[in-house]
């Protein structure tokens, strides 16, 4: 497939942000000379210098804490957490400081910090390298949470995140880094907090985000061969979530299936289902179905294919909805 890889689109977005504003800087483990584990920041230290692209010590609490101090001093820091499971040493800084400072200061002080986190499974990694922690952040008032599924969204959303005065947790599905798509750096981006209908349909709404969006599209194409017309919605923003787009879709289709990699209990799918049920109850022709990861710790690499939602499981979820 021709086009631009998501990792390269992110690199271009970060490069453009660094070039546009000398208050933007990057910090994280191995992001400089190495260019990051996934090479998202490749060549940026060479081109912008060690004071703008900073190789940080191995300490996530220190990385986020330093970013908070830099933001207070007028900078716009972008942190990279090397893997999703390494985020938790910094949760105190994220939840008790970063998310709350604007509220605590009565709106006088904003902290324009972006925290980039590679998330999810699908790469055969070891323990602590396949987490889906989005619910923690979406539950934390004061944080914006974004997750791109295409090269265009990766470029647009990282630029919008850097320019945003709110703290942003930017979740990058690691198994999608080398998925390619079209990229127009001059295009007018959609609103940062908006969902997008990526496939129109009339009899079922299938909602996904991140790495599951292309799989949701595969499911819709497979069901089309059976005469079923599935609409696919990419959330893009997980907090705030654009439930209006989902509700509008469900009012037309009458059915809703929500897919995400994270475990089911207290996952984002449950919150979205509750909102849709409250707003479009009389439009629903079937119970809302969730297709998710299991309520267990993330498994060893050899078992992840059975743990992650896949095409078959999403098709089964759609069949369950159609059965009513």
N, C-alpha and C positions, 0 to 999 in steps of 0.2 A: 504494500500500500504506500503510495506516495504521500508526501506531506511532511509535517513537522512533528517530532516526538514531543510528548507532554513535558519531559525533562528539559528539552531544548527550548520549548516555549516559556517555561518558568525561568530558565537562564536568561532569555531575552527580556522578559519582564523585569527581572532584577537588575539587569544591565541598564535598561532604560530608566529605571527608578534611580539608580546610582548616578547616572549621567544628568538627570533632570534636577536633582536636589542634593547639594553637598552635605545636608544634614542626615541623609540616609546612610546607614552603615549596616554591615552584616557581621554577625558573630555566631560561632558555633564550633563544634569539634571537627577538625580536619577539613574545614570548608575552604581553606586558603590554597596552599600548594597542591593538596590532593584534589580539591574541587568537590569535596563531600563524598560520602559513600556511594551515592547514586549519581555523582558528577553534575549535580544541578548547578553548582557554583563554579564550574570549571572555567579557568582563565580570568575570573573576576578579580582575584587578588593581584594577578600580574598586571592587569590594566588599571586598577584603581588604588593599589597600594595596600600595605599591611595595616594602615590606620583606618581604612574604610572596610576592609574584609579581614576580620580578625579571627585567627585560630585561637580558640579558647581552651583552657584546661578542661580535663574530664570532670565536669561538675555542673549538672543541669541547674541546680539551685543558684549557683554563681552566675551562670549565663543569663538566666531570667532576672535575677536580682540586679545584675549590672545593667541589663536593658532597661529596667525600671528607672534606675538612677540616671541613665543617659536620656531617657524620655523626659524626665523632670528637668534636665538641663537644656532641653530644646531639640534633641535629636530624634530621629525616627529609626530606631533599631529594628532589624529583622533577625530573629534568632532561628537557628536550625537545631532541632532536637534530632539526634542521629537516627533513633528508632523510636517507634511509638511507646514501647515498654519502658523507655528511659525517661519518659515525661514525669513520672510520679515523684522523683526526688524534688521536682520543682513545683509541685502542686500547692505548697504553702504560699510561695511567691505569686503563683497565678491566681489562686482563689481568694486569698486574704489580702493581697496587696493590689495586684494588677487590675482585677475585676472591680475593686471597690473604691479606688482612689478618687475617681471623678465624683461619685456620690458622697464620699467622705468630705471632699473639699467644697461641697455645695456647687459643683459644676465649674469651679474656678481653675482646676488643674486637670488636664487630659493626659492620657498616657498612650501615645500612638505607637504601640509595640505590636509587631507581627511575630507570631510563633509558628514556624513551619514544622510540621510533623509528618513524616512518612507513616502511613497507617495501613492496616489490613493485612490479609494473608495472600497466599497464592504464589509465593516465591520459594517455598521449601526451606524457610529459615528456622532457626532454633528458638528456644523459649525466650520470651520478652521481645521478640522481633515480629510478632503478628497480631498486635492488639488492635481493637477498634474502640477507642476511648471517647467517642464523640458525645455520648450521653452525659458524661461528667461535665463537659464544657457547656453543652447546651442547657444544662440544669443550673449553671452558674450565671446569675444575673450580672450584667456588665460586660460580658464577652460577646463578640460576634464570632460565629463559627462558619467557615466556608469549606466547600469540597468540590474541586473541579473534576469533570469527567472527560473533557476534550482539550486539545491544544489551545483552541481559541479561548475557552474559559480559563485555562491555566494562566495564559498571558493577561487576559482582561482582569481577572479577579486578583492576581497578585499585585498588579498595579493599583487597583482600587483599594486593596488592603493597606498598602504602604501609605497611600494618601489619606486614609481614614484616620480621624482623631480618636476613635475608639480602639481598644485593644482587640486584635483579631487572632483567633486560632485558625490556622490554615492547614487543613488536612489533605495530604497528597497521597492518593492510593498507589502504593508502591508497585503493585503488579501492572499498573497502567503507565508507568514512566516512559516506556518505549513504544507505547501505542501511538500511532501517527494520525494526524488529521490536518485539515486546512487551517492556516493561520494568516489573518490579515491584521497587521499591526496598526493599520490606519482606520479600522472599523470602529464605529461607535458602539461601546459596550452596553450591554443590558444593565439595568439597575443591579447593584451588588446583592441586594436582599431579595431578588426575584427568582422564582422557579421558572423553568422553561418547558413548554410542551415540545418534545423532540419527535413525536410521531402522533399524528391525529388519528382518532378512532372514535367509534360510537357506542360500543357496548360493554367496555370494561376499562377502568383506569388502573394502570400499573405504575407505581411510584418507586423510584430508586434514586441512588446518588452514588457518586464516586465510581468504583470499579464495577458495580453491578449495572450501570446504565447500558453499556453495550450488550450485556447478557439479557437485560430486559428487552432491548430492541430485537435480539435474536428470537426471544420467546414470542414477541408480537408478530414477527414475520412467519414463524412456524404456525402460530394460531391462524394467521390469515389464510394459510393453505387449507384450513378446515372451515373457512367461511366466517371466522370470528374477527371482529374489528376492534383491536386493542389500542388505546391511547397510552403513550408512555410520557411520564412527567419526570424530569430531572430536577430535584430540589435545589441543588447548587448551594443555597444558604440553609444551614441547619439551625442557626439562631441569628436573627429571627427567622422563623420558618414561614414561607409564603403559603399559608394554608388556603388563602383565597383562591389561588390558581387551582389547587387540588379540589377544593369544594366546588368550584365552577365546573370542573371536569366531571366530577362524580354526579352532579345534578343532571348532566347530559347522559352519562353512561349507566348510572344506577349500580355500579359495582366498583369495588376498590380492593386491590392487592398491593401490599407494601413490602418491599424487599430491602433488607440491609444485612451486612456481614456481622454486625454486633449481635451479642446474645439477645434473646427475646425479652426476658424480664426487665422491665423499666427501660427498655430501649426506645429510641426515637419513634419507632413505628407505633408503639402504644400511645404516645402523646398525640401523634398525628391522627390515629384512628379515633381517639376521643374527640378531637376537634371536629373532624368530619362528621362523626355521629351526631354531635350536638347541632351542627349547622345544616346538615343535609339528611337528617334521619328519614324523612318521608320520601326522599328520592332513592334510597337504598333498596335494591331488590334482593340482596343477599347479605349475610354477615360479612364484615370486613375481614380479610385474610392477611396474615403476616407470614412472610417467608424469611427466616432469619438464621443466624448462627445458633448453636445449642447453648443451653445454660450450664456450661462446663468451662473450666479454664481452656484456653486455646491449646489444641493438641500438638503432639509431635508431628514433624513434617510429613511423615508417611501416612498420617491420618487426616491431614487437613482437607483433602478432596472430599471426604465424607462429612466434614464439619461445615464447610462453607456452602452457602446457597449457590446452586449451579442452575444450568438451563433446565434440567429435568425437574428440580424442586420448584422452580418458578412456574413451569408449565403445570405441575401438579397443583400449585396454589391457585392458578387461574381455573383449572378444571374444577376445583372445589367450589369456587365462586359460581361458576356456570351451573353446577349441579343443583343449586337452590332455585 
